[in-house]
């Protein structure tokens, strides 16, 4: 279960204000061929510091599956679509994935 040289999977994590917004952004990224799938997780409770104040918010977390090749484009597009002033967008290239998963992600993001 290792990534091949040609295709590497990547994951993008981003909390969004609600499921409706998360679904809409996921749909756009799918339609534009930037991701193969989005898992919407929630609601989640986020506790964070913002402009010097402790905040607490109910959000929907999104985990987007893409390729290393499409990662930068997907992150940039997500940032453009994200409604937050300073969105949290964290991405990583995966060290291992099943070859069938890699093939499917690669096919969906061409």
C-alpha positions as CSV (number, residue, x, y, z in Angstrom):
1,X,0.0,0.0,0.0
2,X,2.4,2.7,-1.1
3,X,1.9,5.5,-3.5
4,X,3.3,5.2,-6.9
5,X,5.7,7.7,-8.4
6,X,3.2,8.9,-11.0
7,X,0.2,9.5,-8.6
8,X,0.2,10.5,-5.0
9,X,-2.9,11.1,-3.0
10,X,-3.5,14.3,-1.1
11,X,-5.9,15.3,1.6
12,X,-7.2,18.8,2.4
13,X,-8.9,19.6,5.7
14,X,-11.1,22.6,6.2
15,X,-13.8,23.6,8.6
16,X,-16.8,25.4,7.1
17,X,-19.7,27.3,8.8
18,X,-22.4,24.7,8.0
19,X,-23.3,21.6,5.9
20,X,-25.0,23.6,3.2
21,X,-21.8,25.7,2.5
22,X,-19.6,22.6,2.7
23,X,-21.9,20.7,0.2
24,X,-21.8,23.7,-2.2
25,X,-18.1,24.1,-2.1
26,X,-17.6,20.3,-2.5
27,X,-19.9,20.3,-5.5
28,X,-17.9,23.1,-7.2
29,X,-14.6,21.4,-6.5
30,X,-16.0,18.1,-7.9
31,X,-17.5,19.8,-11.0
32,X,-14.2,21.5,-11.7
33,X,-12.3,18.2,-11.4
34,X,-10.1,19.4,-8.5
35,X,-11.2,16.6,-6.1
36,X,-12.5,13.1,-6.3
37,X,-14.5,13.1,-3.1
38,X,-15.4,15.2,-0.1
39,X,-16.3,13.8,3.3
40,X,-18.4,16.2,5.3
41,X,-18.0,15.6,9.1
42,X,-20.1,17.3,11.6
43,X,-21.3,19.1,13.3
44,X,-18.0,19.7,15.0
45,X,-17.4,22.1,17.9
46,X,-14.5,24.4,17.3
47,X,-12.8,26.4,20.1
48,X,-10.2,28.9,18.9
49,X,-8.7,32.3,19.4
50,X,-9.7,35.0,17.0
51,X,-8.6,38.6,17.2
52,X,-7.5,38.1,20.8
53,X,-10.8,36.5,21.9
54,X,-11.7,32.9,22.7
55,X,-14.5,31.8,20.3
56,X,-16.6,28.7,20.0
57,X,-18.5,27.7,16.9
58,X,-20.4,24.8,15.5
59,X,-19.0,23.9,12.1
60,X,-18.9,21.2,9.4
61,X,-15.5,19.8,8.7
62,X,-14.6,18.8,5.2
63,X,-12.0,16.4,4.1
64,X,-11.3,16.6,0.4
65,X,-9.4,13.8,-1.5
66,X,-7.3,14.9,-4.5
67,X,-3.9,14.2,-6.1
68,X,-0.6,15.8,-5.3
69,X,-0.6,17.2,-8.8
70,X,-4.0,18.9,-8.3
71,X,-3.4,19.9,-4.7
72,X,-2.3,23.5,-5.3
73,X,-5.1,24.3,-7.6
74,X,-7.6,22.7,-5.3
75,X,-6.3,24.7,-2.2
76,X,-6.4,27.9,-4.2
77,X,-9.9,27.3,-5.4
78,X,-11.1,26.3,-1.9
79,X,-9.6,29.5,-0.5
80,X,-11.4,31.6,-3.2
81,X,-14.8,29.9,-2.4
82,X,-14.4,29.8,1.4
83,X,-16.6,32.3,3.3
84,X,-14.3,32.9,6.2
85,X,-12.0,35.9,6.4
86,X,-9.1,33.7,7.3
87,X,-10.1,30.1,6.4
88,X,-8.3,27.1,7.9
89,X,-7.1,25.0,5.0
90,X,-4.5,22.3,5.9
91,X,-3.3,19.9,3.2
92,X,-1.0,16.9,3.2
93,X,0.4,14.6,0.6
94,X,-0.2,11.0,1.7
95,X,2.7,8.6,2.3
96,X,0.6,5.5,1.5
97,X,-2.7,4.6,-0.2
98,X,-4.2,1.6,-1.8
99,X,-3.4,1.4,-5.6
100,X,-7.1,1.2,-6.4
101,X,-7.8,4.3,-4.4
102,X,-5.0,6.1,-6.1
103,X,-6.3,5.1,-9.6
104,X,-9.8,6.3,-8.7
105,X,-8.7,9.7,-7.4
106,X,-6.4,10.2,-10.3
107,X,-9.2,9.4,-12.8
108,X,-11.6,11.8,-11.2
109,X,-9.2,14.7,-11.1
110,X,-7.9,14.7,-14.7
